[in-house]
Amino acid sequence: MPDSGTRWSREELILAFSIYCQILFGRIHIRNPELVEFARIPERSAGAVSYKLANLARLDLALHA
């Protein structure tokens, strides 16, 4: 698992955006089994992935409408 503070690569960001598009906003949390399973792909913690998805949600204009 990468050290804390390791930047996300372009490929990891694309994967994170892909999972963001598939998971409902209310299900973005560290105990979501889909998110835990996804976290193994980029070798990140479930917490790091949930934070990244939450950051992506801040940019989602559909959530602000």
N, CA, C and O atoms as a Tripos MOL2 file, in Angstrom:
@<TRIPOS>MOLECULE
protein
  260   259    65     0     0
PROTEIN
NO_CHARGES

@<TRIPOS>ATOM
      1 N           0.8440   -1.1680    0.0000 N.3       1 MET1
      2 CA          0.0000    0.0000    0.0000 C.3       1 MET1
      3 C           0.8970    1.2410    0.0000 C.2       1 MET1
      4 O           1.8400    1.3130    0.7880 O.2       1 MET1
      5 N           0.6210    2.2180   -0.8680 N.am      2 PRO2
      6 CA          1.4610    3.4120   -0.9150 C.3       2 PRO2
      7 C           1.4220    4.1870    0.3940 C.2       2 PRO2
      8 O           0.4470    4.1180    1.1420 O.2       2 PRO2
      9 N           2.4940    4.9260    0.6620 N.am      3 ASP3
     10 CA          2.5420    5.7530    1.8660 C.3       3 ASP3
     11 C           1.4690    6.8250    1.8280 C.2       3 ASP3
     12 O           0.9730    7.2020    0.7670 O.2       3 ASP3
     13 N           1.1250    7.3040    3.0130 N.am      4 SER4
     14 CA          0.1650    8.3980    3.1050 C.3       4 SER4
     15 C           0.7270    9.6140    2.3700 C.2       4 SER4
     16 O           1.8990    9.9560    2.5250 O.2       4 SER4
     17 N          -0.0940   10.2410    1.5960 N.am      5 GLY5
     18 CA          0.3400   11.4180    0.8600 C.3       5 GLY5
     19 C           0.8450   11.1110   -0.5370 C.2       5 GLY5
     20 O           1.2250   12.0300   -1.2630 O.2       5 GLY5
     21 N           0.8610    9.8490   -0.9350 N.am      6 THR6
     22 CA          1.2890    9.4900   -2.2770 C.3       6 THR6
     23 C           0.2540    9.9780   -3.2810 C.2       6 THR6
     24 O          -0.9380    9.7020   -3.1450 O.2       6 THR6
     25 N           0.7160   10.6980   -4.2780 N.am      7 ARG7
     26 CA         -0.2030   11.2190   -5.2940 C.3       7 ARG7
     27 C          -0.8670   10.0990   -6.0730 C.2       7 ARG7
     28 O          -0.2800    9.0410   -6.3010 O.2       7 ARG7
     29 N          -2.0990   10.3530   -6.4750 N.am      8 TRP8
     30 CA         -2.8380    9.4010   -7.3040 C.3       8 TRP8
     31 C          -2.3520    9.5470   -8.7400 C.2       8 TRP8
     32 O          -2.2250   10.6590   -9.2520 O.2       8 TRP8
     33 N          -2.0870    8.4360   -9.3720 N.am      9 SER9
     34 CA         -1.6690    8.4620  -10.7740 C.3       9 SER9
     35 C          -2.8910    8.7310  -11.6560 C.2       9 SER9
     36 O          -4.0320    8.6580  -11.2000 O.2       9 SER9
     37 N          -2.6330    9.0360  -12.8980 N.am     10 ARG10
     38 CA         -3.7180    9.2840  -13.8570 C.3      10 ARG10
     39 C          -4.6270    8.0610  -13.9620 C.2      10 ARG10
     40 O          -5.8510    8.1890  -13.9880 O.2      10 ARG10
     41 N          -4.0240    6.8820  -14.0210 N.am     11 GLU11
     42 CA         -4.7960    5.6420  -14.1360 C.3      11 GLU11
     43 C          -5.6610    5.4080  -12.8960 C.2      11 GLU11
     44 O          -6.8070    4.9710  -13.0060 O.2      11 GLU11
     45 N          -5.1060    5.7000  -11.7190 N.am     12 GLU12
     46 CA         -5.8760    5.5500  -10.4810 C.3      12 GLU12
     47 C          -7.0530    6.5200  -10.4490 C.2      12 GLU12
     48 O          -8.1440    6.1630  -10.0030 O.2      12 GLU12
     49 N          -6.8330    7.7430  -10.9210 N.am     13 LEU13
     50 CA         -7.9170    8.7200  -10.9620 C.3      13 LEU13
     51 C          -9.0200    8.2890  -11.9200 C.2      13 LEU13
     52 O         -10.2030    8.4660  -11.6280 O.2      13 LEU13
     53 N          -8.6410    7.7310  -13.0510 N.am     14 ILE14
     54 CA         -9.6360    7.2370  -14.0080 C.3      14 ILE14
     55 C         -10.4410    6.1050  -13.3880 C.2      14 ILE14
     56 O         -11.6620    6.0600  -13.5370 O.2      14 ILE14
     57 N          -9.7690    5.1890  -12.6940 N.am     15 LEU15
     58 CA        -10.4680    4.1030  -12.0100 C.3      15 LEU15
     59 C         -11.3970    4.6400  -10.9220 C.2      15 LEU15
     60 O         -12.5230    4.1660  -10.7720 O.2      15 LEU15
     61 N         -10.9210    5.6250  -10.1670 N.am     16 ALA16
     62 CA        -11.7450    6.2140   -9.1100 C.3      16 ALA16
     63 C         -12.9780    6.8940   -9.7050 C.2      16 ALA16
     64 O         -14.0760    6.7700   -9.1630 O.2      16 ALA16
     65 N         -12.8050    7.6040  -10.8040 N.am     17 PHE17
     66 CA        -13.9460    8.2520  -11.4370 C.3      17 PHE17
     67 C         -14.9380    7.2200  -11.9560 C.2      17 PHE17
     68 O         -16.1510    7.4220  -11.8880 O.2      17 PHE17
     69 N         -14.4170    6.1200  -12.4700 N.am     18 SER18
     70 CA        -15.2750    5.0490  -12.9570 C.3      18 SER18
     71 C         -16.1320    4.4790  -11.8340 C.2      18 SER18
     72 O         -17.3350    4.2880  -12.0120 O.2      18 SER18
     73 N         -15.5340    4.2080  -10.6870 N.am     19 ILE19
     74 CA        -16.3060    3.6710   -9.5610 C.3      19 ILE19
     75 C         -17.2450    4.7390   -9.0070 C.2      19 ILE19
     76 O         -18.3400    4.4160   -8.5460 O.2      19 ILE19
     77 N         -16.8310    6.0140   -9.0460 N.am     20 TYR20
     78 CA        -17.7120    7.1020   -8.5950 C.3      20 TYR20
     79 C         -18.9950    7.1290   -9.4290 C.2      20 TYR20
     80 O         -20.0790    7.3800   -8.9030 O.2      20 TYR20
     81 N         -18.8650    6.8730  -10.7130 N.am     21 CYS21
     82 CA        -20.0260    6.8840  -11.6030 C.3      21 CYS21
     83 C         -20.9430    5.6840  -11.3760 C.2      21 CYS21
     84 O         -22.0970    5.7020  -11.8060 O.2      21 CYS21
     85 N         -20.4520    4.6560  -10.7130 N.am     22 GLN22
     86 CA        -21.2290    3.4450  -10.5080 C.3      22 GLN22
     87 C         -21.8640    3.3490   -9.1210 C.2      22 GLN22
     88 O         -22.8640    2.6510   -8.9540 O.2      22 GLN22
     89 N         -21.3070    4.0340   -8.1320 N.am     23 ILE23
     90 CA        -21.8040    3.9470   -6.7580 C.3      23 ILE23
     91 C         -22.6740    5.1640   -6.4570 C.2      23 ILE23
     92 O         -22.3220    6.2910   -6.8050 O.2      23 ILE23
     93 N         -23.7980    4.9270   -5.8150 N.am     24 LEU24
     94 CA        -24.6480    6.0330   -5.3870 C.3      24 LEU24
     95 C         -23.9080    6.8750   -4.3520 C.2      24 LEU24
     96 O         -23.1250    6.3500   -3.5600 O.2      24 LEU24
     97 N         -24.1590    8.1720   -4.3630 N.am     25 PHE25
     98 CA        -23.4440    9.0870   -3.4760 C.3      25 PHE25
     99 C         -23.5680    8.6820   -2.0120 C.2      25 PHE25
    100 O         -22.5840    8.7360   -1.2740 O.2      25 PHE25
    101 N         -24.7460    8.2820   -1.5860 N.am     26 GLY26
    102 CA        -24.9700    7.9080   -0.1950 C.3      26 GLY26
    103 C         -24.2590    6.6380    0.2280 C.2      26 GLY26
    104 O         -24.2240    6.3140    1.4150 O.2      26 GLY26
    105 N         -23.6940    5.9190   -0.7210 N.am     27 ARG27
    106 CA        -22.9920    4.6660   -0.4150 C.3      27 ARG27
    107 C         -21.4750    4.8250   -0.4490 C.2      27 ARG27
    108 O         -20.7410    3.8370   -0.4310 O.2      27 ARG27
    109 N         -21.0100    6.0690   -0.4970 N.am     28 ILE28
    110 CA        -19.5680    6.3110   -0.4780 C.3      28 ILE28
    111 C         -19.1250    6.3690    0.9830 C.2      28 ILE28
    112 O         -19.1820    7.4190    1.6240 O.2      28 ILE28
    113 N         -18.6810    5.2190    1.4940 N.am     29 HIS29
    114 CA        -18.1330    5.1420    2.8440 C.3      29 HIS29
    115 C         -17.2030    3.9400    2.9290 C.2      29 HIS29
    116 O         -17.2560    3.0470    2.0840 O.2      29 HIS29
    117 N         -16.3650    3.9180    3.9320 N.am     30 ILE30
    118 CA        -15.2940    2.9280    3.9940 C.3      30 ILE30
    119 C         -15.7830    1.5050    4.2420 C.2      30 ILE30
    120 O         -15.0180    0.5590    4.0600 O.2      30 ILE30
    121 N         -17.0280    1.3330    4.6470 N.am     31 ARG31
    122 CA        -17.5400   -0.0160    4.9060 C.3      31 ARG31
    123 C         -18.3160   -0.5950    3.7260 C.2      31 ARG31
    124 O         -18.7990   -1.7240    3.8040 O.2      31 ARG31
    125 N         -18.4410    0.1520    2.6470 N.am     32 ASN32
    126 CA        -19.1320   -0.3420    1.4560 C.3      32 ASN32
    127 C         -18.2800   -1.4490    0.8270 C.2      32 ASN32
    128 O         -17.1350   -1.2070    0.4450 O.2      32 ASN32
    129 N         -18.8390   -2.6720    0.7180 N.am     33 PRO33
    130 CA        -18.0520   -3.7890    0.1690 C.3      33 PRO33
    131 C         -17.5450   -3.5380   -1.2460 C.2      33 PRO33
    132 O         -16.4480   -3.9790   -1.5880 O.2      33 PRO33
    133 N         -18.3190   -2.8370   -2.0770 N.am     34 GLU34
    134 CA        -17.8600   -2.5290   -3.4340 C.3      34 GLU34
    135 C         -16.6270   -1.6350   -3.3920 C.2      34 GLU34
    136 O         -15.6790   -1.8280   -4.1530 O.2      34 GLU34
    137 N         -16.6510   -0.6660   -2.5040 N.am     35 LEU35
    138 CA        -15.5450    0.2700   -2.3800 C.3      35 LEU35
    139 C         -14.3070   -0.4330   -1.8160 C.2      35 LEU35
    140 O         -13.1880   -0.1790   -2.2620 O.2      35 LEU35
    141 N         -14.5090   -1.3090   -0.8410 N.am     36 VAL36
    142 CA        -13.3910   -2.0650   -0.2670 C.3      36 VAL36
    143 C         -12.7500   -2.9400   -1.3410 C.2      36 VAL36
    144 O         -11.5260   -3.0120   -1.4450 O.2      36 VAL36
    145 N         -13.5820   -3.6000   -2.1320 N.am     37 GLU37
    146 CA        -13.0630   -4.4530   -3.2160 C.3      37 GLU37
    147 C         -12.3040   -3.6150   -4.2410 C.2      37 GLU37
    148 O         -11.2260   -4.0050   -4.6910 O.2      37 GLU37
    149 N         -12.8660   -2.4640   -4.6090 N.am     38 PHE38
    150 CA        -12.2080   -1.5860   -5.5730 C.3      38 PHE38
    151 C         -10.8640   -1.0930   -5.0500 C.2      38 PHE38
    152 O          -9.9210   -0.9420   -5.8260 O.2      38 PHE38
    153 N         -10.7640   -0.8400   -3.7510 N.am     39 ALA39
    154 CA         -9.5350   -0.2900   -3.1660 C.3      39 ALA39
    155 C          -8.3440   -1.2180   -3.3640 C.2      39 ALA39
    156 O          -7.1980   -0.7720   -3.3110 O.2      39 ALA39
    157 N          -8.5980   -2.4860   -3.5900 N.am     40 ARG40
    158 CA         -7.4960   -3.4360   -3.8090 C.3      40 ARG40
    159 C          -6.8280   -3.2230   -5.1620 C.2      40 ARG40
    160 O          -5.6440   -3.5200   -5.3160 O.2      40 ARG40
    161 N          -7.5640   -2.7170   -6.1370 N.am     41 ILE41
    162 CA         -7.0110   -2.5430   -7.4910 C.3      41 ILE41
    163 C          -5.8620   -1.5340   -7.4880 C.2      41 ILE41
    164 O          -4.7650   -1.8610   -7.9400 O.2      41 ILE41
    165 N          -6.0870   -0.3080   -6.9860 N.am     42 PRO42
    166 CA         -4.9540    0.6310   -6.9690 C.3      42 PRO42
    167 C          -4.0850    0.4900   -5.7120 C.2      42 PRO42
    168 O          -3.1870    1.3000   -5.4820 O.2      42 PRO42
    169 N          -4.3580   -0.5500   -4.8920 N.am     43 GLU43
    170 CA         -3.6180   -0.7760   -3.6510 C.3      43 GLU43
    171 C          -3.6890    0.4360   -2.7230 C.2      43 GLU43
    172 O          -2.6760    0.9040   -2.2040 O.2      43 GLU43
    173 N          -4.8900    0.9220   -2.5340 N.am     44 ARG44
    174 CA         -5.1640    2.0230   -1.6190 C.3      44 ARG44
    175 C          -6.0670    1.5200   -0.5070 C.2      44 ARG44
    176 O          -6.6980    0.4720   -0.6430 O.2      44 ARG44
    177 N          -6.1300    2.2460    0.5710 N.am     45 SER45
    178 CA         -7.0460    1.8630    1.6450 C.3      45 SER45
    179 C          -8.4590    2.2690    1.2580 C.2      45 SER45
    180 O          -8.6600    3.1420    0.4140 O.2      45 SER45
    181 N          -9.4350    1.6240    1.8850 N.am     46 ALA46
    182 CA        -10.8300    1.9790    1.6210 C.3      46 ALA46
    183 C         -11.0850    3.4310    2.0300 C.2      46 ALA46
    184 O         -11.8790    4.1240    1.3950 O.2      46 ALA46
    185 N         -10.4240    3.8840    3.0750 N.am     47 GLY47
    186 CA        -10.5620    5.2710    3.5100 C.3      47 GLY47
    187 C         -10.0470    6.2540    2.4690 C.2      47 GLY47
    188 O         -10.6790    7.2760    2.2030 O.2      47 GLY47
    189 N          -8.8930    5.9390    1.8800 N.am     48 ALA48
    190 CA         -8.3230    6.8160    0.8520 C.3      48 ALA48
    191 C          -9.2400    6.8840   -0.3590 C.2      48 ALA48
    192 O          -9.4270    7.9510   -0.9440 O.2      48 ALA48
    193 N          -9.8110    5.7470   -0.7350 N.am     49 VAL49
    194 CA        -10.7120    5.7230   -1.8850 C.3      49 VAL49
    195 C         -11.9880    6.5000   -1.5720 C.2      49 VAL49
    196 O         -12.4800    7.2480   -2.4170 O.2      49 VAL49
    197 N         -12.5250    6.3280   -0.3660 N.am     50 SER50
    198 CA        -13.7560    7.0530   -0.0330 C.3      50 SER50
    199 C         -13.5180    8.5580    0.0000 C.2      50 SER50
    200 O         -14.3850    9.3300   -0.4100 O.2      50 SER50
    201 N         -12.3460    8.9850    0.4850 N.am     51 TYR51
    202 CA        -12.0190   10.4130    0.4620 C.3      51 TYR51
    203 C         -11.9050   10.9260   -0.9770 C.2      51 TYR51
    204 O         -12.3680   12.0200   -1.2960 O.2      51 TYR51
    205 N         -11.2840   10.1190   -1.8330 N.am     52 LYS52
    206 CA        -11.1370   10.5340   -3.2340 C.3      52 LYS52
    207 C         -12.5010   10.6610   -3.8900 C.2      52 LYS52
    208 O         -12.7480   11.6210   -4.6210 O.2      52 LYS52
    209 N         -13.3940    9.7030   -3.6400 N.am     53 LEU53
    210 CA        -14.7400    9.7660   -4.2210 C.3      53 LEU53
    211 C         -15.5120   10.9560   -3.6650 C.2      53 LEU53
    212 O         -16.2760   11.5920   -4.3920 O.2      53 LEU53
    213 N         -15.3230   11.2600   -2.3980 N.am     54 ALA54
    214 CA        -15.9770   12.4350   -1.8100 C.3      54 ALA54
    215 C         -15.4440   13.7160   -2.4480 C.2      54 ALA54
    216 O         -16.2000   14.6610   -2.6730 O.2      54 ALA54
    217 N         -14.1490   13.7460   -2.7370 N.am     55 ASN55
    218 CA        -13.5800   14.9110   -3.4230 C.3      55 ASN55
    219 C         -14.1530   15.0460   -4.8310 C.2      55 ASN55
    220 O         -14.4210   16.1560   -5.2900 O.2      55 ASN55
    221 N         -14.3390   13.9250   -5.5110 N.am     56 LEU56
    222 CA        -14.9570   13.9710   -6.8380 C.3      56 LEU56
    223 C         -16.3960   14.4690   -6.7380 C.2      56 LEU56
    224 O         -16.8720   15.1890   -7.6160 O.2      56 LEU56
    225 N         -17.0800   14.0870   -5.6730 N.am     57 ALA57
    226 CA        -18.4680   14.5090   -5.4840 C.3      57 ALA57
    227 C         -18.5710   16.0240   -5.3360 C.2      57 ALA57
    228 O         -19.5640   16.6250   -5.7480 O.2      57 ALA57
    229 N         -17.5430   16.6420   -4.7470 N.am     58 ARG58
    230 CA        -17.5510   18.1010   -4.6020 C.3      58 ARG58
    231 C         -17.5660   18.8050   -5.9620 C.2      58 ARG58
    232 O         -18.0290   19.9400   -6.0750 O.2      58 ARG58
    233 N         -17.0600   18.1280   -6.9840 N.am     59 LEU59
    234 CA        -17.0050   18.7040   -8.3240 C.3      59 LEU59
    235 C         -18.2500   18.3730   -9.1610 C.2      59 LEU59
    236 O         -18.4110   18.8910  -10.2660 O.2      59 LEU59
    237 N         -19.1240   17.5150   -8.6340 N.am     60 ASP60
    238 CA        -20.2950   17.0320   -9.3670 C.3      60 ASP60
    239 C         -21.4150   18.0650   -9.2940 C.2      60 ASP60
    240 O         -22.0340   18.2410   -8.2450 O.2      60 ASP60
    241 N         -21.6710   18.7380  -10.3930 N.am     61 LEU61
    242 CA        -22.6980   19.7750  -10.4390 C.3      61 LEU61
    243 C         -24.0970   19.2090  -10.2230 C.2      61 LEU61
    244 O         -24.9810   19.9200   -9.7450 O.2      61 LEU61
    245 N         -24.3080   17.9510  -10.5650 N.am     62 ALA62
    246 CA        -25.6250   17.3330  -10.3850 C.3      62 ALA62
    247 C         -25.9720   17.2300   -8.9030 C.2      62 ALA62
    248 O         -27.1500   17.3000   -8.5520 O.2      62 ALA62
    249 N         -24.9960   17.0680   -8.0350 N.am     63 LEU63
    250 CA        -25.2660   17.0030   -6.5880 C.3      63 LEU63
    251 C         -25.5840   18.3790   -6.0190 C.2      63 LEU63
    252 O         -26.2650   18.4840   -4.9990 O.2      63 LEU63
    253 N         -25.1080   19.4180   -6.6570 N.am     64 HIS64
    254 CA        -25.3340   20.7850   -6.1660 C.3      64 HIS64
    255 C         -26.6340   21.3820   -6.6860 C.2      64 HIS64
    256 O         -27.0760   22.4310   -6.2170 O.2      64 HIS64
    257 N         -27.2430   20.7110   -7.6560 N.am     65 ALA65
    258 CA        -28.4800   21.2410   -8.2540 C.3      65 ALA65
    259 C         -29.6650   21.0390   -7.3250 C.2      65 ALA65
    260 O         -30.7850   21.4220   -7.6610 O.2      65 ALA65
@<TRIPOS>BOND
     1     1     2 1
     2     2     3 1
     3     3     4 2
     4     3     5 am
     5     5     6 1
     6     6     7 1
     7     7     8 2
     8     7     9 am
     9     9    10 1
    10    10    11 1
    11    11    12 2
    12    11    13 am
    13    13    14 1
    14    14    15 1
    15    15    16 2
    16    15    17 am
    17    17    18 1
    18    18    19 1
    19    19    20 2
    20    19    21 am
    21    21    22 1
    22    22    23 1
    23    23    24 2
    24    23    25 am
    25    25    26 1
    26    26    27 1
    27    27    28 2
    28    27    29 am
    29    29    30 1
    30    30    31 1
    31    31    32 2
    32    31    33 am
    33    33    34 1
    34    34    35 1
    35    35    36 2
    36    35    37 am
    37    37    38 1
    38    38    39 1
    39    39    40 2
    40    39    41 am
    41    41    42 1
    42    42    43 1
    43    43    44 2
    44    43    45 am
    45    45    46 1
    46    46    47 1
    47    47    48 2
    48    47    49 am
    49    49    50 1
    50    50    51 1
    51    51    52 2
    52    51    53 am
    53    53    54 1
    54    54    55 1
    55    55    56 2
    56    55    57 am
    57    57    58 1
    58    58    59 1
    59    59    60 2
    60    59    61 am
    61    61    62 1
    62    62    63 1
    63    63    64 2
    64    63    65 am
    65    65    66 1
    66    66    67 1
    67    67    68 2
    68    67    69 am
    69    69    70 1
    70    70    71 1
    71    71    72 2
    72    71    73 am
    73    73    74 1
    74    74    75 1
    75    75    76 2
    76    75    77 am
    77    77    78 1
    78    78    79 1
    79    79    80 2
    80    79    81 am
    81    81    82 1
    82    82    83 1
    83    83    84 2
    84    83    85 am
    85    85    86 1
    86    86    87 1
    87    87    88 2
    88    87    89 am
    89    89    90 1
    90    90    91 1
    91    91    92 2
    92    91    93 am
    93    93    94 1
    94    94    95 1
    95    95    96 2
    96    95    97 am
    97    97    98 1
    98    98    99 1
    99    99   100 2
   100    99   101 am
   101   101   102 1
   102   102   103 1
   103   103   104 2
   104   103   105 am
   105   105   106 1
   106   106   107 1
   107   107   108 2
   108   107   109 am
   109   109   110 1
   110   110   111 1
   111   111   112 2
   112   111   113 am
   113   113   114 1
   114   114   115 1
   115   115   116 2
   116   115   117 am
   117   117   118 1
   118   118   119 1
   119   119   120 2
   120   119   121 am
   121   121   122 1
   122   122   123 1
   123   123   124 2
   124   123   125 am
   125   125   126 1
   126   126   127 1
   127   127   128 2
   128   127   129 am
   129   129   130 1
   130   130   131 1
   131   131   132 2
   132   131   133 am
   133   133   134 1
   134   134   135 1
   135   135   136 2
   136   135   137 am
   137   137   138 1
   138   138   139 1
   139   139   140 2
   140   139   141 am
   141   141   142 1
   142   142   143 1
   143   143   144 2
   144   143   145 am
   145   145   146 1
   146   146   147 1
   147   147   148 2
   148   147   149 am
   149   149   150 1
   150   150   151 1
   151   151   152 2
   152   151   153 am
   153   153   154 1
   154   154   155 1
   155   155   156 2
   156   155   157 am
   157   157   158 1
   158   158   159 1
   159   159   160 2
   160   159   161 am
   161   161   162 1
   162   162   163 1
   163   163   164 2
   164   163   165 am
   165   165   166 1
   166   166   167 1
   167   167   168 2
   168   167   169 am
   169   169   170 1
   170   170   171 1
   171   171   172 2
   172   171   173 am
   173   173   174 1
   174   174   175 1
   175   175   176 2
   176   175   177 am
   177   177   178 1
   178   178   179 1
   179   179   180 2
   180   179   181 am
   181   181   182 1
   182   182   183 1
   183   183   184 2
   184   183   185 am
   185   185   186 1
   186   186   187 1
   187   187   188 2
   188   187   189 am
   189   189   190 1
   190   190   191 1
   191   191   192 2
   192   191   193 am
   193   193   194 1
   194   194   195 1
   195   195   196 2
   196   195   197 am
   197   197   198 1
   198   198   199 1
   199   199   200 2
   200   199   201 am
   201   201   202 1
   202   202   203 1
   203   203   204 2
   204   203   205 am
   205   205   206 1
   206   206   207 1
   207   207   208 2
   208   207   209 am
   209   209   210 1
   210   210   211 1
   211   211   212 2
   212   211   213 am
   213   213   214 1
   214   214   215 1
   215   215   216 2
   216   215   217 am
   217   217   218 1
   218   218   219 1
   219   219   220 2
   220   219   221 am
   221   221   222 1
   222   222   223 1
   223   223   224 2
   224   223   225 am
   225   225   226 1
   226   226   227 1
   227   227   228 2
   228   227   229 am
   229   229   230 1
   230   230   231 1
   231   231   232 2
   232   231   233 am
   233   233   234 1
   234   234   235 1
   235   235   236 2
   236   235   237 am
   237   237   238 1
   238   238   239 1
   239   239   240 2
   240   239   241 am
   241   241   242 1
   242   242   243 1
   243   243   244 2
   244   243   245 am
   245   245   246 1
   246   246   247 1
   247   247   248 2
   248   247   249 am
   249   249   250 1
   250   250   251 1
   251   251   252 2
   252   251   253 am
   253   253   254 1
   254   254   255 1
   255   255   256 2
   256   255   257 am
   257   257   258 1
   258   258   259 1
   259   259   260 2
@<TRIPOS>SUBSTRUCTURE
     1 MET1         2 RESIDUE 1 A MET
     2 PRO2         6 RESIDUE 1 A PRO
     3 ASP3        10 RESIDUE 1 A ASP
     4 SER4        14 RESIDUE 1 A SER
     5 GLY5        18 RESIDUE 1 A GLY
     6 THR6        22 RESIDUE 1 A THR
     7 ARG7        26 RESIDUE 1 A ARG
     8 TRP8        30 RESIDUE 1 A TRP
     9 SER9        34 RESIDUE 1 A SER
    10 ARG10       38 RESIDUE 1 A ARG
    11 GLU11       42 RESIDUE 1 A GLU
    12 GLU12       46 RESIDUE 1 A GLU
    13 LEU13       50 RESIDUE 1 A LEU
    14 ILE14       54 RESIDUE 1 A ILE
    15 LEU15       58 RESIDUE 1 A LEU
    16 ALA16       62 RESIDUE 1 A ALA
    17 PHE17       66 RESIDUE 1 A PHE
    18 SER18       70 RESIDUE 1 A SER
    19 ILE19       74 RESIDUE 1 A ILE
    20 TYR20       78 RESIDUE 1 A TYR
    21 CYS21       82 RESIDUE 1 A CYS
    22 GLN22       86 RESIDUE 1 A GLN
    23 ILE23       90 RESIDUE 1 A ILE
    24 LEU24       94 RESIDUE 1 A LEU
    25 PHE25       98 RESIDUE 1 A PHE
    26 GLY26      102 RESIDUE 1 A GLY
    27 ARG27      106 RESIDUE 1 A ARG
    28 ILE28      110 RESIDUE 1 A ILE
    29 HIS29      114 RESIDUE 1 A HIS
    30 ILE30      118 RESIDUE 1 A ILE
    31 ARG31      122 RESIDUE 1 A ARG
    32 ASN32      126 RESIDUE 1 A ASN
    33 PRO33      130 RESIDUE 1 A PRO
    34 GLU34      134 RESIDUE 1 A GLU
    35 LEU35      138 RESIDUE 1 A LEU
    36 VAL36      142 RESIDUE 1 A VAL
    37 GLU37      146 RESIDUE 1 A GLU
    38 PHE38      150 RESIDUE 1 A PHE
    39 ALA39      154 RESIDUE 1 A ALA
    40 ARG40      158 RESIDUE 1 A ARG
    41 ILE41      162 RESIDUE 1 A ILE
    42 PRO42      166 RESIDUE 1 A PRO
    43 GLU43      170 RESIDUE 1 A GLU
    44 ARG44      174 RESIDUE 1 A ARG
    45 SER45      178 RESIDUE 1 A SER
    46 ALA46      182 RESIDUE 1 A ALA
    47 GLY47      186 RESIDUE 1 A GLY
    48 ALA48      190 RESIDUE 1 A ALA
    49 VAL49      194 RESIDUE 1 A VAL
    50 SER50      198 RESIDUE 1 A SER
    51 TYR51      202 RESIDUE 1 A TYR
    52 LYS52      206 RESIDUE 1 A LYS
    53 LEU53      210 RESIDUE 1 A LEU
    54 ALA54      214 RESIDUE 1 A ALA
    55 ASN55      218 RESIDUE 1 A ASN
    56 LEU56      222 RESIDUE 1 A LEU
    57 ALA57      226 RESIDUE 1 A ALA
    58 ARG58      230 RESIDUE 1 A ARG
    59 LEU59      234 RESIDUE 1 A LEU
    60 ASP60      238 RESIDUE 1 A ASP
    61 LEU61      242 RESIDUE 1 A LEU
    62 ALA62      246 RESIDUE 1 A ALA
    63 LEU63      250 RESIDUE 1 A LEU
    64 HIS64      254 RESIDUE 1 A HIS
    65 ALA65      258 RESIDUE 1 A ALA
